[in-house]
Amino acid sequence: MDENTLSVSELLATRYSLLATSYSLLATRYSLLATRYSLLATRYSLLATRYSLLATRYSLLATRYSLLATRYSLLATRYSLLATRYSLLATRYSLLATRYSLLATRYSLLATRYSLLATRYSLLATRYSLLATRYSLLATRYSLLATRYSLLATRYSLLATRYSLLATRYSLLATRYSLLATRYSLLATRYSLLATRYSLLATRYSLLATRYSLLATRYSLLATRYSLLATRYSLERAHNPTLAAPIEEARHMWSDVKHGTTCAASPTTIANPKSEIVSHLTQSLR
């Protein structure tokens, strides 16, 4: 058996015990009321008999007491009706007293039954008593909090109205920012495409830079080669003066090509002047 079964049994035992006590008190109350109205009925019945006798007496003295006879006859009728009324009320409350007495007996038996169940679960009740104390304190705390939150509820109701208006305002702002977000999304797409384009251009220029770097290396090697050839020709010219004319001619040709003053040069010479000069020197040496 768990805590819930124990709690339900204790609550039912307490409830039926209270109901039995309540109905017992009601049975006592209605029994007293029945006794009271029975006494009132007896009283008014005696009064009715008394006034009936007085009516008879005064009816014999009708000549002298005709008015009194009429008065007491009406009083006798009134008290007879009251006696009947209170007799019926006494009967009614007697039946109610019997009913609630039976209900009190029933709930007393139920209270006894659940009291036995409560006794059965008393060991578990001991175990959960500390929790009950704790939750009792929490119940007190939450009761105070409930009062506090009830006051806060009114405040937050007003705040809810305020925030509802703010929500409408922010909904309109959200629509506005949604349109702005769509706009910036399109701009982001556009700039993404531009970034892709510039990335491809960067790759292209990187390849071009690599190409020109290789060309620079190539021309550096050619310059070294031509420097060695120039040194070689300088040494050979020192031993053989006949080589001076071709070397001077080649120097003048390179100077003209470098400064762009050669007019009679062929398209091949303009396209590749260094190879043309080297071939000219080679033919001269041969």
N, C-alpha and C positions, 0 to 999 in steps of 0.2 A: 504494500500500500504506500502510496506516495503522499506528499504534502497536500496536494489538492483534495484528495479523498478525505484526509483528516480535517482540513479546513471546512469542506462542505458538510461533513458530519457534525462538526462542532457548531457551525452556523445553523444547520437545520435543527439540532438539539436546542440551541438557544432560542431560535425562532419559535419552534413549537412550544417550548416552555413558556415563552412570553405570551404566545397566543392562548395557551391553556390558562395562564394567570389572568389575561385580559378577559377571556370569555367567562372565567369563574367570577371575576369582578362584575362583569355584565349580568351574569346569572343572579348574583347577589343583589345587584342594583334593581333588576327587573322584578326579582322576588319581593324586595322591599316595596317597590312601586305597586306590585300586585296587592301586597298586604295593605298598603296605604289606600289604594283605590277601593279595595274590598271594605276597609273600615269606613271610607267615605260613602260607599254604596249603602252600608248598613246604617250609617248615620242619616243619610238622606232618605233611606227607607223608613227609619223610625220617625224622621221629621214628616215624611209623607203620611205615615199612620197617625201621627199626632195631629197634623193639620186636617187630615180626613175626619178624625174624631171631632176636632174643633168645628169643622164644616158641618158635621152632623148635628153637633150641639147647637151651632149658630143657625142651622137650618130650622131646628125646632123653634128657635127664637127668631124666626124669619121676620116676624112683624117688627120686632125691635132691632134685630141685628142683621137685616137682609144685606146691607152693604158689606158688613164684616164677613158674612157667610160667602158672598161672592169673592171677596178678597182672599179669604183663606182657602176657598175652593181653587182659585187660580194658583195660589202658593203651593197647595197640595199637588196640583197638576205639574207645576214647575219642578218641585222637588222630586216628584215621581219620575219625571223625565231625566233629571240629573242623576237619580239613583240608578235608573236603567243605563245611562251613559257610563257612569263610573263602574257599574257592574260589568259592562262590556269591556271597558278599559282594563279592569282587574283580570278578566278572562284573557284578554290579549296579552298583557304583560306576564300573566302566569304561563301562557304558552311560550312566550319568548324566553322566560326564565328556564322553562323545561328544555327548550331548544339549545340555549347557550350552556345549560348544565351538561347536556349530552355532548355538545362541541367541546366543552372544557374537559369532559372525561376522555373524549377521543384524542384531543391534543395532549392530554396528560399521558395517555398511553404512548403516543408518538414521541413525546418528550422523554419518556422512560426508555423507549427503544433507542433513540439517538443518544441518550445519555450513556447507555451500555456501549454503543459504538464509539462514543467519545472516550469512554474508559478503555476500550480496546486500543484506540489510537493514542492513548496518553503517553506511551513510551516514545512514539514518534513526535508527539507534541513537545516533549521535553527537548528532543533534539532540535526542533525548529523554533523553540521558544526564544532563543537568542536572535534568530533571524526575524521572528515576529517583533521582538523589541526594536531591533534595528529598523525594520520596515515601518514600525509604528512611529519612530522618530522621523523616518523619511516621509511618512504620510503627513505628520505635523508640518514638516518643512515644506512639502509640496502643497499642502493646504494653504500655507502662507504665501507660497509662490503662486498658487492659483489665484489668490486674491490680488497679488501684485500684477500677475499677467492679465487678469481681468481688467485692471485699470490701464495696463499697457495696451490691451486690445483696442480700447477706445482710441488711445493715442495713435496706434498703428493703423486703425481704420481711417483716421484722418490723413495719416501719412500715405496710406494706400491710394486714397483719392488723389493726393498730390503726385505720387509716383505714377499713377495712371496717366495723368496729364503729361508728366515728364516722359513716360513711355511713348505716348503719341508723338511728342516732339522728337524723341530720339529715333522713333520709327521713320519719321520724315527725313531726319539726318542720315539714318542708315540707308534709305533709298538714294539720297544724294551721294553718299560715300560709295555706294554700290556702283552708281554710274561713273564716279571718279575712278573706282577700282577697275571698271571695264576699260575706261579710257587709258589708264596707266598700264593695263595688261596689254592693250594694243600697242602702246608705246614701247613696252618691254619687248614685245614680239619684234617690233621694228628694229629696236636697238640690238636685239639678239641676232637678227639677220645682218645688220651692219657689222656687228662683232665678228660674225662668221666670215663676212666679206673681207674685213680688215685682217682677220687671221690668215685667210688665204693669200691676201696681199703681202702680209708679213712673211709667210712661207716662201712666196715668190721672190721677195727682195732678199730673203736669207739665202735662197739658192743663187740669186744673182751675185750676192756678196761673196759666196763661196767660189762662184765662177771667176769673179774679178780677182779674188785672192790667188786662185790658181794661175790666172793670167799674169798677175804681178810676180808670182814666183818664177813663172816661165820667162818673163822679160828680164828678171833679175839674173837668171841663169844665162840668158842670151847676152846681157850686158857683161857678165863675167867672161863669157866666151869671146866677145868682141874685144874686151880689154886685153885678154891673153893674146888674141890675134894681133892687136895693135902693138903689144910689146914685142911679139915675135917679128912683126914687120919692121919695127924700129931697129931691132938688132940686125936683121938681114939688110936693111938699108944702110946701116953703118958699114957693113962689109961689102955691100954691092950698091953703089950710088945709082944704078939704072932703075932700081925699084922705087925711087923717090917720086917719079912722075905719076905712076898709077896710084900710089898712096895719097899724094896730094890731090889727085883728081877725085879719088873716092872720098877724101875729107871734104872737098868743096861740094861734092854731090850730096853728102849727108847734111852739110850745113844748109844747102839750098832746100833740101826736103824738110829739114827741121823747121826752117823759118818760112817755108811755103813760097819760095821765090823761083822755084823751078817751073818753067812754063812748058818746056818741051818734053817733060817726063811722060811716060806712057801710063795708061790706067793701071797696069800691073805694078809699075814702080811706085805709084801713089798708094796703091792698096797695100803693098808690102815692101817698103823702101829698104829695110835692113837686109832682107834676103837678096834684093837686087844689088846692093852695094857689095855684099859678101861674094856674090857670083862674079861681079866685075873684078874685084881684087883677085879672086882665084884664077880668072882667065888671064889677068895681067901677069901673075906669077908664073903661070905655065908658059 
